[in-house]
Amino acid sequence: MAEGLGSSDGSGLVTMDSGSYVHGVGGPVDVTGLSDVSLTSVTSTGAVTVQSTNGSILDGNVGTATAGAVDVVGGQITLTAGAAVGSSVDALLIDHTGLGDIGTLTAGTGMWVTQTGGPLQVATASSSSGDVVLMVADSGAQDQDLVL
């Protein structure tokens, strides 16, 4: 288990400490928790998969010195949560750096995701019982489009 990442109380939570990160270089990164998964910085030029079986995938930077930092960077990003991805007051910040579709985005009770760099191309984004809110940050740069 990486320093600053993990759960030792048996609850199934995955919590990254403020300032901690996982950098997968070009290989795949998989983060899986039974309950909430709180992310501060997970990065790979390859695939990043985050799964919370019974909980939410949340921005771990909220209320810290790194607030506003990107939570997930990947060439392909797959997010699957039994509850929510992000929240209505704090979207999960991602940067999809690959070509084509981001990957599958699935939530049980709602999804709030913001692409921070470049276009966001989505083929599948779904929620069983809540809103799906996909945003692209507006920095004034070209190619910051949402493509469905």
C-alpha positions in Angstrom: 0.0 0.0 0.0 1.4 3.4 -0.9 2.1 5.9 1.9 -0.8 8.2 2.4 -3.2 5.9 0.7 -5.4 3.3 2.2 -7.6 2.0 5.0 -6.6 0.2 8.1 -9.9 0.1 9.9 -11.7 -2.6 7.9 -14.3 -0.2 6.7 -13.4 -0.5 3.0 -12.7 3.3 2.7 -9.8 4.4 0.5 -8.6 7.9 1.5 -5.6 9.8 0.1 -4.0 12.2 2.5 -3.6 15.8 1.4 -0.6 16.1 -0.9 -0.3 12.3 -1.5 -0.3 10.9 -5.0 -0.2 7.8 -7.1 1.7 8.1 -10.4 1.4 5.1 -12.7 3.7 6.4 -15.4 2.4 4.6 -18.5 0.9 1.6 -16.8 -2.6 1.1 -15.6 -3.7 2.3 -12.1 -6.6 0.6 -10.4 -8.1 2.0 -7.1 -10.9 0.0 -5.6 -12.8 0.4 -2.3 -15.8 -1.2 -0.8 -17.0 2.2 0.6 -16.0 5.8 -0.3 -12.9 6.5 -2.3 -11.5 9.9 -1.7 -8.8 11.0 -4.2 -6.2 13.7 -4.2 -4.0 12.9 -7.2 -4.0 9.7 -9.3 -2.1 10.0 -12.6 -1.1 7.8 -15.5 -0.6 8.2 -19.2 -2.4 4.8 -19.5 -5.7 3.7 -18.0 -7.0 4.8 -14.6 -9.8 2.8 -13.1 -11.5 3.9 -9.9 -14.3 1.8 -8.3 -16.3 2.3 -5.1 -18.5 -0.8 -4.8 -20.9 0.6 -2.2 -19.8 4.3 -1.7 -18.8 7.4 -3.6 -15.8 8.6 -5.5 -14.9 12.0 -4.1 -12.6 14.9 -4.4 -10.1 14.5 -1.5 -8.6 18.0 -2.1 -11.7 19.9 -0.8 -10.9 22.1 2.2 -7.1 21.5 1.9 -4.1 23.5 0.6 -4.5 21.6 -2.6 -8.2 22.5 -3.2 -8.9 22.8 -6.9 -6.2 20.3 -7.9 -7.0 17.7 -10.5 -8.0 14.4 -8.8 -7.6 12.0 -11.8 -5.4 12.3 -14.9 -5.3 9.4 -17.4 -5.2 8.4 -21.0 -8.4 6.5 -20.4 -10.5 7.0 -17.2 -13.2 4.6 -15.9 -15.2 5.6 -12.9 -17.7 3.3 -11.2 -19.5 4.1 -8.0 -22.3 2.4 -6.1 -23.3 5.9 -4.9 -22.1 9.2 -6.4 -19.1 10.4 -8.4 -18.3 13.8 -7.1 -21.0 15.9 -5.5 -23.3 18.7 -6.5 -21.1 21.2 -4.5 -17.7 19.6 -5.4 -17.3 17.9 -8.8 -14.6 15.3 -9.3 -11.8 17.1 -11.3 -10.4 15.0 -14.1 -8.0 15.5 -17.1 -8.6 12.9 -19.8 -5.4 13.1 -21.9 -6.0 10.3 -24.4 -7.6 10.3 -27.8 -11.3 9.4 -28.2 -13.7 8.5 -25.5 -12.8 8.9 -21.9 -14.1 5.5 -20.8 -17.2 4.4 -18.9 -18.6 6.7 -16.2 -21.2 5.0 -14.0 -22.8 6.1 -10.7 -25.7 4.9 -8.5 -27.0 8.2 -7.1 -25.5 11.0 -9.3 -22.4 12.2 -11.1 -20.6 15.6 -11.1 -17.4 15.5 -13.2 -15.4 18.4 -14.6 -12.8 18.0 -17.3 -10.0 20.5 -16.6 -7.9 20.3 -19.8 -9.0 19.9 -23.4 -12.1 18.3 -24.8 -14.2 15.7 -23.0 -15.5 13.0 -25.3 -18.0 10.7 -23.6 -19.8 7.6 -25.1 -21.3 6.4 -21.8 -22.2 8.3 -18.6 -25.0 7.0 -16.5 -26.6 7.2 -13.1 -29.3 4.8 -11.8 -31.2 7.4 -9.8 -29.5 10.8 -10.0 -28.3 13.6 -12.2 -25.4 13.3 -14.6 -23.5 16.6 -14.8 -20.5 16.7 -17.1 -18.6 20.0 -17.4 -15.6 21.3 -19.2 -13.6 24.0 -17.5 -13.7 27.3 -19.3 -10.2 28.7 -19.4 -10.6 30.5 -22.7 -8.4 28.0 -24.5 -9.6 26.4 -27.8 -10.8 22.8 -27.9 -12.5 22.8 -24.5 -15.6 21.0 -25.8 -18.0 18.4 -24.5 -18.5 15.8 -27.1 -21.3 13.2 -26.7 
